[in-house]
Amino acid sequence: MNRALPVAITGMGCLCAAGSSIEECSVSLFGNRRLPLPPKRFSADHPHAYPVFEIPDDSFKKNERLSLTSLMGIAAAD
């Protein structure tokens, strides 16, 4: 079995409905602010549109070759 090489962690990133950076997310979460909105990326047959926590589309760059998960990971790493 090969031993893994060490990895240096040089920073942190965050991308969620509460904000697009560690600072924005911390301010929202510790300030007890929540940002649920009606869903935009999916639809359901429920009689009511329940709020969800979606990441705004302008939080990451579009690229049709990458999955949405990959795009969000890249944005958080930036």
All heavy atoms as a GROMACS GRO file, in nm:
protein
  585
    1MET      N    1   0.085  -0.117   0.000
    1MET     CA    2   0.000   0.000   0.000
    1MET      C    3   0.090   0.124   0.000
    1MET      O    4   0.184   0.133   0.078
    1MET     CB    5  -0.090  -0.002   0.123
    1MET     CG    6  -0.191   0.108   0.123
    1MET     SD    7  -0.306   0.098   0.264
    1MET     CE    8  -0.417  -0.026   0.206
    2ASN      N    9   0.060   0.218  -0.086
    2ASN     CA   10   0.136   0.343  -0.093
    2ASN      C   11   0.094   0.438   0.018
    2ASN      O   12  -0.023   0.453   0.045
    2ASN     CB   13   0.114   0.412  -0.228
    2ASN     CG   14   0.174   0.332  -0.341
    2ASN    OD1   15   0.264   0.251  -0.318
    2ASN    ND2   16   0.127   0.355  -0.461
    3ARG      N   17   0.192   0.500   0.075
    3ARG     CA   18   0.163   0.599   0.179
    3ARG      C   19   0.133   0.733   0.113
    3ARG      O   20   0.206   0.777   0.024
    3ARG     CB   21   0.281   0.612   0.273
    3ARG     CG   22   0.249   0.696   0.389
    3ARG     CD   23   0.357   0.690   0.491
    3ARG     NE   24   0.313   0.772   0.600
    3ARG     CZ   25   0.356   0.761   0.721
    3ARG    NH1   26   0.443   0.670   0.750
    3ARG    NH2   27   0.312   0.840   0.815
    4ALA      N   28   0.028   0.798   0.154
    4ALA     CA   29  -0.013   0.926   0.096
    4ALA      C   30   0.088   1.035   0.131
    4ALA      O   31   0.147   1.035   0.239
    4ALA     CB   32  -0.151   0.965   0.144
    5LEU      N   33   0.107   1.126   0.040
    5LEU     CA   34   0.193   1.240   0.064
    5LEU      C   35   0.122   1.341   0.153
    5LEU      O   36  -0.001   1.352   0.149
    5LEU     CB   37   0.232   1.305  -0.068
    5LEU     CG   38   0.313   1.218  -0.163
    5LEU    CD1   39   0.330   1.289  -0.296
    5LEU    CD2   40   0.447   1.184  -0.102
    6PRO      N   41   0.194   1.417   0.234
    6PRO     CA   42   0.129   1.518   0.318
    6PRO      C   43   0.066   1.628   0.234
    6PRO      O   44   0.112   1.659   0.125
    6PRO     CB   45   0.242   1.573   0.403
    6PRO     CG   46   0.368   1.521   0.347
    6PRO     CD   47   0.337   1.411   0.253
    7VAL      N   48  -0.039   1.685   0.287
    7VAL     CA   49  -0.112   1.793   0.221
    7VAL      C   50  -0.115   1.912   0.316
    7VAL      O   51  -0.144   1.897   0.434
    7VAL     CB   52  -0.256   1.751   0.186
    7VAL    CG1   53  -0.334   1.866   0.128
    7VAL    CG2   54  -0.256   1.633   0.091
    8ALA      N   55  -0.086   2.030   0.264
    8ALA     CA   56  -0.092   2.152   0.345
    8ALA      C   57  -0.224   2.222   0.319
    8ALA      O   58  -0.260   2.250   0.205
    8ALA     CB   59   0.023   2.245   0.310
    9ILE      N   60  -0.300   2.249   0.423
    9ILE     CA   61  -0.425   2.323   0.412
    9ILE      C   62  -0.391   2.469   0.438
    9ILE      O   63  -0.344   2.505   0.545
    9ILE     CB   64  -0.530   2.271   0.512
    9ILE    CG1   65  -0.559   2.125   0.480
    9ILE    CG2   66  -0.655   2.357   0.506
    9ILE    CD1   67  -0.647   2.057   0.581
   10THR      N   68  -0.417   2.553   0.337
   10THR     CA   69  -0.374   2.694   0.347
   10THR      C   70  -0.489   2.791   0.359
   10THR      O   71  -0.468   2.912   0.361
   10THR     CB   72  -0.290   2.731   0.224
   10THR    OG1   73  -0.370   2.713   0.107
   10THR    CG2   74  -0.165   2.644   0.215
   11GLY      N   75  -0.612   2.743   0.364
   11GLY     CA   76  -0.724   2.834   0.377
   11GLY      C   77  -0.855   2.758   0.386
   11GLY      O   78  -0.858   2.635   0.383
   12MET      N   79  -0.963   2.833   0.401
   12MET     CA   80  -1.096   2.773   0.407
   12MET      C   81  -1.188   2.851   0.315
   12MET      O   82  -1.168   2.970   0.291
   12MET     CB   83  -1.153   2.780   0.550
   12MET     CG   84  -1.078   2.699   0.650
   12MET     SD   85  -1.160   2.688   0.812
   12MET     CE   86  -1.216   2.851   0.845
   13GLY      N   87  -1.289   2.783   0.265
   13GLY     CA   88  -1.388   2.849   0.183
   13GLY      C   89  -1.527   2.801   0.221
   13GLY      O   90  -1.543   2.694   0.280
   14CYS      N   91  -1.626   2.880   0.190
   14CYS     CA   92  -1.764   2.844   0.221
   14CYS      C   93  -1.853   2.901   0.113
   14CYS      O   94  -1.835   3.015   0.069
   14CYS     CB   95  -1.802   2.900   0.357
   14CYS     SG   96  -1.970   2.857   0.405
   15LEU      N   97  -1.949   2.823   0.070
   15LEU     CA   98  -2.047   2.868  -0.028
   15LEU      C   99  -2.178   2.801   0.009
   15LEU      O  100  -2.190   2.678   0.004
   15LEU     CB  101  -2.003   2.828  -0.169
   15LEU     CG  102  -2.096   2.864  -0.282
   15LEU    CD1  103  -2.107   3.016  -0.297
   15LEU    CD2  104  -2.048   2.803  -0.412
   16CYS      N  105  -2.273   2.880   0.054
   16CYS     CA  106  -2.402   2.824   0.092
   16CYS      C  107  -2.508   2.934   0.080
   16CYS      O  108  -2.478   3.046   0.041
   16CYS     CB  109  -2.398   2.768   0.234
   16CYS     SG  110  -2.377   2.889   0.362
   17ALA      N  111  -2.630   2.902   0.114
   17ALA     CA  112  -2.738   2.999   0.103
   17ALA      C  113  -2.721   3.116   0.201
   17ALA      O  114  -2.779   3.222   0.182
   17ALA     CB  115  -2.873   2.931   0.127
   18ALA      N  116  -2.638   3.097   0.302
   18ALA     CA  117  -2.615   3.204   0.400
   18ALA      C  118  -2.510   3.304   0.355
   18ALA      O  119  -2.495   3.409   0.413
   18ALA     CB  120  -2.573   3.144   0.534
   19GLY      N  121  -2.434   3.271   0.249
   19GLY     CA  122  -2.333   3.363   0.199
   19GLY      C  123  -2.233   3.295   0.109
   19GLY      O  124  -2.231   3.173   0.096
   20SER      N  125  -2.149   3.375   0.047
   20SER     CA  126  -2.050   3.325  -0.049
   20SER      C  127  -1.908   3.328   0.005
   20SER      O  128  -1.814   3.316  -0.071
   20SER     CB  129  -2.058   3.407  -0.178
   20SER     OG  130  -2.184   3.392  -0.237
   21SER      N  131  -1.893   3.346   0.135
   21SER     CA  132  -1.761   3.345   0.197
   21SER      C  133  -1.777   3.306   0.344
   21SER      O  134  -1.888   3.306   0.397
   21SER     CB  135  -1.695   3.483   0.186
   21SER     OG  136  -1.764   3.576   0.267
   22ILE      N  137  -1.664   3.274   0.407
   22ILE     CA  138  -1.667   3.241   0.550
   22ILE      C  139  -1.727   3.357   0.629
   22ILE      O  140  -1.810   3.338   0.718
   22ILE     CB  141  -1.525   3.209   0.601
   22ILE    CG1  142  -1.470   3.083   0.532
   22ILE    CG2  143  -1.522   3.197   0.753
   22ILE    CD1  144  -1.529   2.955   0.580
   23GLU      N  145  -1.685   3.479   0.595
   23GLU     CA  146  -1.732   3.597   0.669
   23GLU      C  147  -1.884   3.615   0.653
   23GLU      O  148  -1.955   3.637   0.752
   23GLU     CB  149  -1.659   3.723   0.620
   23GLU     CG  150  -1.512   3.726   0.654
   23GLU     CD  151  -1.425   3.641   0.559
   23GLU    OE1  152  -1.470   3.610   0.447
   23GLU    OE2  153  -1.314   3.605   0.600
   24GLU      N  154  -1.934   3.607   0.529
   24GLU     CA  155  -2.078   3.625   0.506
   24GLU      C  156  -2.159   3.516   0.575
   24GLU      O  157  -2.263   3.545   0.636
   24GLU     CB  158  -2.108   3.622   0.355
   24GLU     CG  159  -2.064   3.744   0.280
   24GLU     CD  160  -2.094   3.732   0.131
   24GLU    OE1  161  -2.173   3.644   0.091
   24GLU    OE2  162  -2.038   3.812   0.055
   25CYS      N  163  -2.113   3.392   0.568
   25CYS     CA  164  -2.184   3.282   0.632
   25CYS      C  165  -2.186   3.298   0.783
   25CYS      O  166  -2.290   3.277   0.847
   25CYS     CB  167  -2.121   3.148   0.594
   25CYS     SG  168  -2.144   3.105   0.421
   26SER      N  169  -2.072   3.338   0.841
   26SER     CA  170  -2.065   3.357   0.986
   26SER      C  171  -2.159   3.466   1.033
   26SER      O  172  -2.231   3.450   1.132
   26SER     CB  173  -1.922   3.391   1.028
   26SER     OG  174  -1.836   3.283   1.001
   27VAL      N  175  -2.161   3.578   0.961
   27VAL     CA  176  -2.249   3.690   0.997
   27VAL      C  177  -2.395   3.645   0.992
   27VAL      O  178  -2.475   3.673   1.082
   27VAL     CB  179  -2.225   3.812   0.906
   27VAL    CG1  180  -2.333   3.915   0.922
   27VAL    CG2  181  -2.089   3.873   0.935
   28SER      N  182  -2.433   3.573   0.886
   28SER     CA  183  -2.572   3.527   0.872
   28SER      C  184  -2.610   3.427   0.980
   28SER      O  185  -2.714   3.439   1.044
   28SER     CB  186  -2.592   3.462   0.735
   28SER     OG  187  -2.580   3.557   0.633
   29LEU      N  188  -2.524   3.328   1.001
   29LEU     CA  189  -2.557   3.222   1.097
   29LEU      C  190  -2.556   3.271   1.240
   29LEU      O  191  -2.648   3.243   1.316
   29LEU     CB  192  -2.461   3.105   1.079
   29LEU     CG  193  -2.472   3.034   0.944
   29LEU    CD1  194  -2.362   2.929   0.930
   29LEU    CD2  195  -2.608   2.970   0.926
   30PHE      N  196  -2.451   3.346   1.279
   30PHE     CA  197  -2.444   3.394   1.417
   30PHE      C  198  -2.539   3.511   1.442
   30PHE      O  199  -2.571   3.542   1.556
   30PHE     CB  200  -2.301   3.430   1.454
   30PHE     CG  201  -2.211   3.310   1.462
   30PHE    CD1  202  -2.105   3.296   1.376
   30PHE    CD2  203  -2.236   3.209   1.554
   30PHE    CE1  204  -2.022   3.184   1.382
   30PHE    CE2  205  -2.156   3.097   1.561
   30PHE     CZ  206  -2.048   3.085   1.474
   31GLY      N  207  -2.585   3.576   1.336
   31GLY     CA  208  -2.684   3.683   1.348
   31GLY      C  209  -2.826   3.632   1.340
   31GLY      O  210  -2.921   3.710   1.335
   32ASN      N  211  -2.841   3.497   1.336
   32ASN     CA  212  -2.972   3.432   1.331
   32ASN      C  213  -3.054   3.476   1.208
   32ASN      O  214  -3.174   3.490   1.215
   32ASN     CB  215  -3.050   3.457   1.460
   32ASN     CG  216  -3.157   3.352   1.481
   32ASN    OD1  217  -3.148   3.241   1.428
   32ASN    ND2  218  -3.260   3.386   1.555
   33ARG      N  219  -2.984   3.499   1.097
   33ARG     CA  220  -3.052   3.533   0.972
   33ARG      C  221  -3.054   3.410   0.883
   33ARG      O  222  -2.951   3.349   0.858
   33ARG     CB  223  -2.982   3.648   0.900
   33ARG     CG  224  -2.999   3.780   0.972
   33ARG     CD  225  -2.943   3.893   0.892
   33ARG     NE  226  -2.797   3.875   0.883
   33ARG     CZ  227  -2.720   3.938   0.797
   33ARG    NH1  228  -2.771   4.021   0.711
   33ARG    NH2  229  -2.590   3.918   0.796
   34ARG      N  230  -3.169   3.375   0.835
   34ARG     CA  231  -3.183   3.263   0.744
   34ARG      C  232  -3.235   3.317   0.612
   34ARG      O  233  -3.308   3.416   0.609
   34ARG     CB  234  -3.278   3.157   0.799
   34ARG     CG  235  -3.241   3.108   0.938
   34ARG     CD  236  -3.107   3.034   0.933
   34ARG     NE  237  -3.074   2.976   1.062
   34ARG     CZ  238  -2.992   3.031   1.150
   34ARG    NH1  239  -2.939   3.147   1.126
   34ARG    NH2  240  -2.965   2.971   1.262
   35LEU      N  241  -3.198   3.254   0.502
   35LEU     CA  242  -3.234   3.304   0.370
   35LEU      C  243  -3.311   3.202   0.287
   35LEU      O  244  -3.278   3.180   0.170
   35LEU     CB  245  -3.107   3.348   0.296
   35LEU     CG  246  -3.018   3.448   0.372
   35LEU    CD1  247  -2.886   3.464   0.300
   35LEU    CD2  248  -3.088   3.580   0.387
   36PRO      N  249  -3.416   3.139   0.340
   36PRO     CA  250  -3.488   3.043   0.257
   36PRO      C  251  -3.575   3.114   0.153
   36PRO      O  252  -3.630   3.221   0.179
   36PRO     CB  253  -3.574   2.966   0.358
   36PRO     CG  254  -3.599   3.065   0.466
   36PRO     CD  255  -3.473   3.149   0.473
   37LEU      N  256  -3.581   3.058   0.035
   37LEU     CA  257  -3.662   3.112  -0.074
   37LEU      C  258  -3.736   2.996  -0.140
   37LEU      O  259  -3.698   2.880  -0.125
   37LEU     CB  260  -3.572   3.181  -0.177
   37LEU     CG  261  -3.491   3.301  -0.128
   37LEU    CD1  262  -3.389   3.341  -0.233
   37LEU    CD2  263  -3.582   3.416  -0.096
   38PRO      N  264  -3.839   3.025  -0.219
   38PRO     CA  265  -3.901   2.916  -0.296
   38PRO      C  266  -3.798   2.855  -0.390
   38PRO      O  267  -3.711   2.924  -0.441
   38PRO     CB  268  -4.012   2.987  -0.375
   38PRO     CG  269  -4.041   3.111  -0.297
   38PRO     CD  270  -3.910   3.151  -0.234
   39PRO      N  271  -3.804   2.722  -0.412
   39PRO     CA  272  -3.704   2.657  -0.496
   39PRO      C  273  -3.708   2.706  -0.641
   39PRO      O  274  -3.814   2.734  -0.695
   39PRO     CB  275  -3.740   2.509  -0.488
   39PRO     CG  276  -3.881   2.506  -0.444
   39PRO     CD  277  -3.905   2.630  -0.364
   40LYS      N  278  -3.588   2.717  -0.701
   40LYS     CA  279  -3.578   2.757  -0.841
   40LYS      C  280  -3.524   2.645  -0.929
   40LYS      O  281  -3.551   2.641  -1.046
   40LYS     CB  282  -3.485   2.878  -0.853
   40LYS     CG  283  -3.538   3.002  -0.785
   40LYS     CD  284  -3.439   3.115  -0.798
   40LYS     CE  285  -3.491   3.235  -0.720
   40LYS     NZ  286  -3.390   3.340  -0.708
   41ARG      N  287  -3.443   2.555  -0.872
   41ARG     CA  288  -3.378   2.451  -0.951
   41ARG      C  289  -3.462   2.325  -0.969
   41ARG      O  290  -3.424   2.236  -1.043
   41ARG     CB  291  -3.245   2.413  -0.888
   41ARG     CG  292  -3.143   2.521  -0.899
   41ARG     CD  293  -3.004   2.469  -0.868
   41ARG     NE  294  -2.910   2.576  -0.884
   41ARG     CZ  295  -2.867   2.652  -0.786
   41ARG    NH1  296  -2.910   2.633  -0.664
   41ARG    NH2  297  -2.783   2.750  -0.809
   42PHE      N  298  -3.571   2.313  -0.896
   42PHE     CA  299  -3.655   2.195  -0.910
   42PHE      C  300  -3.800   2.234  -0.883
   42PHE      O  301  -3.828   2.340  -0.829
   42PHE     CB  302  -3.611   2.084  -0.814
   42PHE     CG  303  -3.629   2.119  -0.669
   42PHE    CD1  304  -3.747   2.090  -0.602
   42PHE    CD2  305  -3.527   2.181  -0.598
   42PHE    CE1  306  -3.763   2.123  -0.468
   42PHE    CE2  307  -3.542   2.214  -0.465
   42PHE     CZ  308  -3.660   2.184  -0.400
   43SER      N  309  -3.890   2.149  -0.924
   43SER     CA  310  -4.032   2.173  -0.897
   43SER      C  311  -4.092   2.046  -0.838
   43SER      O  312  -4.039   1.937  -0.854
   43SER     CB  313  -4.106   2.212  -1.026
   43SER     OG  314  -4.097   2.107  -1.119
   44ALA      N  315  -4.201   2.063  -0.768
   44ALA     CA  316  -4.270   1.951  -0.706
   44ALA      C  317  -4.420   1.972  -0.722
   44ALA      O  318  -4.467   2.080  -0.754
   44ALA     CB  319  -4.234   1.942  -0.558
   45ASP      N  320  -4.496   1.865  -0.700
   45ASP     CA  321  -4.640   1.871  -0.714
   45ASP      C  322  -4.712   1.908  -0.584
   45ASP      O  323  -4.832   1.892  -0.574
   45ASP     CB  324  -4.693   1.736  -0.764
   45ASP     CG  325  -4.647   1.705  -0.905
   45ASP    OD1  326  -4.621   1.800  -0.981
   45ASP    OD2  327  -4.637   1.587  -0.940
   46HIS      N  328  -4.637   1.957  -0.486
   46HIS     CA  329  -4.699   1.997  -0.360
   46HIS      C  330  -4.787   2.119  -0.383
   46HIS      O  331  -4.757   2.205  -0.465
   46HIS     CB  332  -4.592   2.032  -0.257
   46HIS     CG  333  -4.509   1.915  -0.215
   46HIS    ND1  334  -4.558   1.814  -0.137
   46HIS    CD2  335  -4.380   1.882  -0.242
   46HIS    CE1  336  -4.464   1.724  -0.117
   46HIS    NE2  337  -4.356   1.764  -0.180
   47PRO      N  338  -4.897   2.129  -0.309
   47PRO     CA  339  -4.984   2.246  -0.325
   47PRO      C  340  -4.918   2.375  -0.275
   47PRO      O  341  -4.958   2.484  -0.314
   47PRO     CB  342  -5.107   2.213  -0.242
   47PRO     CG  343  -5.066   2.104  -0.150
   47PRO     CD  344  -4.952   2.032  -0.215
   48HIS      N  345  -4.815   2.364  -0.192
   48HIS     CA  346  -4.745   2.482  -0.139
   48HIS      C  347  -4.598   2.476  -0.180
   48HIS      O  348  -4.538   2.370  -0.183
   48HIS     CB  349  -4.753   2.487   0.014
   48HIS     CG  350  -4.893   2.487   0.065
   48HIS    ND1  351  -4.978   2.595   0.055
   48HIS    CD2  352  -4.966   2.389   0.125
   48HIS    CE1  353  -5.095   2.564   0.107
   48HIS    NE2  354  -5.090   2.440   0.150
   49ALA      N  355  -4.540   2.591  -0.209
   49ALA     CA  356  -4.397   2.599  -0.238
   49ALA      C  357  -4.323   2.620  -0.107
   49ALA      O  358  -4.322   2.730  -0.053
   49ALA     CB  359  -4.368   2.712  -0.336
   50TYR      N  360  -4.264   2.515  -0.054
   50TYR     CA  361  -4.192   2.525   0.072
   50TYR      C  362  -4.057   2.590   0.049
   50TYR      O  363  -3.989   2.562  -0.050
   50TYR     CB  364  -4.174   2.386   0.134
   50TYR     CG  365  -4.305   2.327   0.178
   50TYR    CD1  366  -4.371   2.235   0.099
   50TYR    CD2  367  -4.364   2.366   0.298
   50TYR    CE1  368  -4.492   2.181   0.138
   50TYR    CE2  369  -4.485   2.313   0.338
   50TYR     CZ  370  -4.548   2.221   0.258
   50TYR     OH  371  -4.668   2.169   0.297
   51PRO      N  372  -4.013   2.677   0.139
   51PRO     CA  373  -3.883   2.743   0.121
   51PRO      C  374  -3.768   2.644   0.137
   51PRO      O  375  -3.776   2.550   0.215
   51PRO     CB  376  -3.881   2.849   0.230
   51PRO     CG  377  -3.979   2.803   0.331
   51PRO     CD  378  -4.082   2.720   0.260
   52VAL      N  379  -3.665   2.665   0.059
   52VAL     CA  380  -3.544   2.584   0.066
   52VAL      C  381  -3.424   2.678   0.072
   52VAL      O  382  -3.437   2.798   0.048
   52VAL     CB  383  -3.531   2.489  -0.054
   52VAL    CG1  384  -3.643   2.389  -0.058
   52VAL    CG2  385  -3.526   2.567  -0.184
   53PHE      N  386  -3.310   2.623   0.102
   53PHE     CA  387  -3.186   2.702   0.105
   53PHE      C  388  -3.106   2.668  -0.019
   53PHE      O  389  -3.035   2.569  -0.023
   53PHE     CB  390  -3.107   2.671   0.232
   53PHE     CG  391  -3.174   2.718   0.356
   53PHE    CD1  392  -3.258   2.636   0.428
   53PHE    CD2  393  -3.155   2.848   0.401
   53PHE    CE1  394  -3.321   2.680   0.542
   53PHE    CE2  395  -3.217   2.893   0.516
   53PHE     CZ  396  -3.301   2.809   0.587
   54GLU      N  397  -3.120   2.748  -0.122
   54GLU     CA  398  -3.046   2.728  -0.246
   54GLU      C  399  -2.937   2.832  -0.259
   54GLU      O  400  -2.950   2.945  -0.213
   54GLU     CB  401  -3.138   2.738  -0.368
   54GLU     CG  402  -3.232   2.622  -0.383
   54GLU     CD  403  -3.312   2.628  -0.512
   54GLU    OE1  404  -3.342   2.740  -0.559
   54GLU    OE2  405  -3.342   2.522  -0.565
   55ILE      N  406  -2.830   2.794  -0.323
   55ILE     CA  407  -2.720   2.887  -0.349
   55ILE      C  408  -2.756   2.967  -0.473
   55ILE      O  409  -2.792   2.910  -0.576
   55ILE     CB  410  -2.589   2.810  -0.369
   55ILE    CG1  411  -2.554   2.734  -0.240
   55ILE    CG2  412  -2.477   2.904  -0.410
   55ILE    CD1  413  -2.440   2.641  -0.254
   56PRO      N  414  -2.747   3.099  -0.467
   56PRO     CA  415  -2.781   3.182  -0.583
   56PRO      C  416  -2.691   3.148  -0.703
   56PRO      O  417  -2.573   3.118  -0.687
   56PRO     CB  418  -2.756   3.325  -0.536
   56PRO     CG  419  -2.758   3.319  -0.388
   56PRO     CD  420  -2.711   3.181  -0.351
   57ASP      N  421  -2.750   3.152  -0.823
   57ASP     CA  422  -2.675   3.118  -0.944
   57ASP      C  423  -2.557   3.211  -0.970
   57ASP      O  424  -2.460   3.172  -1.034
   57ASP     CB  425  -2.768   3.122  -1.066
   57ASP     CG  426  -2.862   3.003  -1.068
   57ASP    OD1  427  -2.829   2.898  -1.010
   57ASP    OD2  428  -2.969   3.015  -1.130
   58ASP      N  429  -2.561   3.333  -0.919
   58ASP     CA  430  -2.450   3.425  -0.944
   58ASP      C  431  -2.333   3.403  -0.846
   58ASP      O  432  -2.236   3.476  -0.849
   58ASP     CB  433  -2.497   3.570  -0.939
   58ASP     CG  434  -2.555   3.610  -0.804
   58ASP    OD1  435  -2.570   3.523  -0.715
   58ASP    OD2  436  -2.587   3.728  -0.788
   59SER      N  437  -2.342   3.298  -0.764
   59SER     CA  438  -2.234   3.267  -0.670
   59SER      C  439  -2.121   3.186  -0.733
   59SER      O  440  -2.017   3.168  -0.672
   59SER     CB  441  -2.289   3.188  -0.551
   59SER     OG  442  -2.384   3.264  -0.482
   60PHE      N  443  -2.143   3.135  -0.853
   60PHE     CA  444  -2.041   3.056  -0.919
   60PHE      C  445  -2.049   3.076  -1.070
   60PHE      O  446  -2.152   3.116  -1.123
   60PHE     CB  447  -2.054   2.907  -0.884
   60PHE     CG  448  -2.193   2.854  -0.899
   60PHE    CD1  449  -2.237   2.802  -1.019
   60PHE    CD2  450  -2.281   2.856  -0.793
   60PHE    CE1  451  -2.366   2.754  -1.033
   60PHE    CE2  452  -2.410   2.808  -0.806
   60PHE     CZ  453  -2.452   2.756  -0.926
   61LYS      N  454  -1.937   3.049  -1.138
   61LYS     CA  455  -1.930   3.067  -1.283
   61LYS      C  456  -1.991   2.947  -1.353
   61LYS      O  457  -1.970   2.833  -1.312
   61LYS     CB  458  -1.785   3.084  -1.326
   61LYS     CG  459  -1.722   3.208  -1.270
   61LYS     CD  460  -1.575   3.213  -1.306
   61LYS     CE  461  -1.511   3.331  -1.237
   61LYS     NZ  462  -1.368   3.330  -1.244
   62LYS      N  463  -2.064   2.971  -1.460
   62LYS     CA  464  -2.126   2.863  -1.536
   62LYS      C  465  -2.021   2.793  -1.623
   62LYS      O  466  -1.931   2.856  -1.676
   62LYS     CB  467  -2.235   2.920  -1.628
   62LYS     CG  468  -2.346   2.991  -1.554
   62LYS     CD  469  -2.441   2.891  -1.496
   62LYS     CE  470  -2.567   2.957  -1.448
   62LYS     NZ  471  -2.571   2.989  -1.312
   63ASN      N  472  -2.033   2.662  -1.632
   63ASN     CA  473  -1.949   2.582  -1.719
   63ASN      C  474  -2.028   2.455  -1.748
   63ASN      O  475  -2.051   2.374  -1.658
   63ASN     CB  476  -1.816   2.550  -1.650
   63ASN     CG  477  -1.722   2.474  -1.740
   63ASN    OD1  478  -1.764   2.392  -1.822
   63ASN    ND2  479  -1.594   2.501  -1.726
   64GLU      N  480  -2.068   2.436  -1.871
   64GLU     CA  481  -2.154   2.323  -1.907
   64GLU      C  482  -2.084   2.189  -1.901
   64GLU      O  483  -2.148   2.085  -1.901
   64GLU     CB  484  -2.213   2.348  -2.045
   64GLU     CG  485  -2.309   2.465  -2.044
   64GLU     CD  486  -2.334   2.521  -2.183
   64GLU    OE1  487  -2.292   2.460  -2.281
   64GLU    OE2  488  -2.397   2.628  -2.191
   65ARG      N  489  -1.950   2.189  -1.891
   65ARG     CA  490  -1.877   2.061  -1.886
   65ARG      C  491  -1.864   2.009  -1.744
   65ARG      O  492  -1.829   1.893  -1.724
   65ARG     CB  493  -1.739   2.076  -1.948
   65ARG     CG  494  -1.745   2.112  -2.095
   65ARG     CD  495  -1.610   2.119  -2.159
   65ARG     NE  496  -1.510   2.179  -2.072
   65ARG     CZ  497  -1.382   2.177  -2.095
   65ARG    NH1  498  -1.336   2.123  -2.205
   65ARG    NH2  499  -1.297   2.233  -2.011
   66LEU      N  500  -1.890   2.092  -1.644
   66LEU     CA  501  -1.875   2.052  -1.504
   66LEU      C  502  -2.011   2.041  -1.436
   66LEU      O  503  -2.105   2.113  -1.469
   66LEU     CB  504  -1.789   2.154  -1.428
   66LEU     CG  505  -1.645   2.168  -1.475
   66LEU    CD1  506  -1.577   2.281  -1.399
   66LEU    CD2  507  -1.569   2.038  -1.457
   67SER      N  508  -2.019   1.953  -1.338
   67SER     CA  509  -2.143   1.938  -1.263
   67SER      C  510  -2.162   2.058  -1.170
   67SER      O  511  -2.067   2.131  -1.140
   67SER     CB  512  -2.139   1.810  -1.179
   67SER     OG  513  -2.045   1.823  -1.075
   68LEU      N  514  -2.284   2.077  -1.125
   68LEU     CA  515  -2.314   2.185  -1.033
   68LEU      C  516  -2.234   2.170  -0.904
   68LEU      O  517  -2.183   2.268  -0.849
   68LEU     CB  518  -2.465   2.188  -1.003
   68LEU     CG  519  -2.516   2.302  -0.918
   68LEU    CD1  520  -2.485   2.436  -0.981
   68LEU    CD2  521  -2.665   2.287  -0.897
   69THR      N  522  -2.217   2.047  -0.859
   69THR     CA  523  -2.137   2.021  -0.738
   69THR      C  524  -1.992   2.065  -0.758
   69THR      O  525  -1.933   2.129  -0.670
   69THR     CB  526  -2.142   1.872  -0.703
   69THR    OG1  527  -2.278   1.833  -0.685
   69THR    CG2  528  -2.063   1.841  -0.577
   70SER      N  529  -1.935   2.035  -0.875
   70SER     CA  530  -1.798   2.077  -0.904
   70SER      C  531  -1.786   2.228  -0.909
   70SER      O  532  -1.690   2.286  -0.856
   70SER     CB  533  -1.752   2.017  -1.037
   70SER     OG  534  -1.747   1.877  -1.030
   71LEU      N  535  -1.882   2.293  -0.972
   71LEU     CA  536  -1.879   2.439  -0.982
   71LEU      C  537  -1.885   2.504  -0.844
   71LEU      O  538  -1.814   2.602  -0.816
   71LEU     CB  539  -1.995   2.490  -1.068
   71LEU     CG  540  -1.991   2.451  -1.215
   71LEU    CD1  541  -2.122   2.491  -1.284
   71LEU    CD2  542  -1.872   2.514  -1.284
   72MET      N  543  -1.967   2.449  -0.756
   72MET     CA  544  -1.978   2.503  -0.621
   72MET      C  545  -1.851   2.479  -0.541
   72MET      O  546  -1.806   2.564  -0.464
   72MET     CB  547  -2.098   2.444  -0.550
   72MET     CG  548  -2.228   2.492  -0.607
   72MET     SD  549  -2.366   2.415  -0.521
   72MET     CE  550  -2.502   2.472  -0.619
   73GLY      N  551  -1.788   2.363  -0.560
   73GLY     CA  552  -1.661   2.335  -0.493
   73GLY      C  553  -1.551   2.429  -0.537
   73GLY      O  554  -1.474   2.478  -0.455
   74ILE      N  555  -1.545   2.457  -0.665
   74ILE     CA  556  -1.445   2.550  -0.718
   74ILE      C  557  -1.470   2.691  -0.662
   74ILE      O  558  -1.376   2.760  -0.622
   74ILE     CB  559  -1.447   2.550  -0.872
   74ILE    CG1  560  -1.395   2.415  -0.922
   74ILE    CG2  561  -1.366   2.666  -0.929
   74ILE    CD1  562  -1.418   2.391  -1.069
   75ALA      N  563  -1.597   2.732  -0.658
   75ALA     CA  564  -1.629   2.865  -0.605
   75ALA      C  565  -1.592   2.875  -0.458
   75ALA      O  566  -1.539   2.978  -0.413
   75ALA     CB  567  -1.778   2.895  -0.626
   76ALA      N  568  -1.616   2.771  -0.380
   76ALA     CA  569  -1.579   2.772  -0.238
   76ALA      C  570  -1.427   2.775  -0.221
   76ALA      O  571  -1.376   2.844  -0.133
   76ALA     CB  572  -1.637   2.652  -0.168
   77ALA      N  573  -1.356   2.707  -0.308
   77ALA     CA  574  -1.210   2.706  -0.300
   77ALA      C  575  -1.151   2.841  -0.337
   77ALA      O  576  -1.048   2.881  -0.284
   77ALA     CB  577  -1.152   2.598  -0.390
   78ASP      N  578  -1.217   2.912  -0.430
   78ASP     CA  579  -1.169   3.045  -0.468
   78ASP      C  580  -1.180   3.140  -0.352
   78ASP      O  581  -1.103   3.225  -0.328
   78ASP     CB  582  -1.248   3.102  -0.585
   78ASP     CG  583  -1.206   3.042  -0.718
   78ASP    OD1  584  -1.098   2.981  -0.725
   78ASP    OD2  585  -1.282   3.056  -0.814
   0.00000   0.00000   0.00000
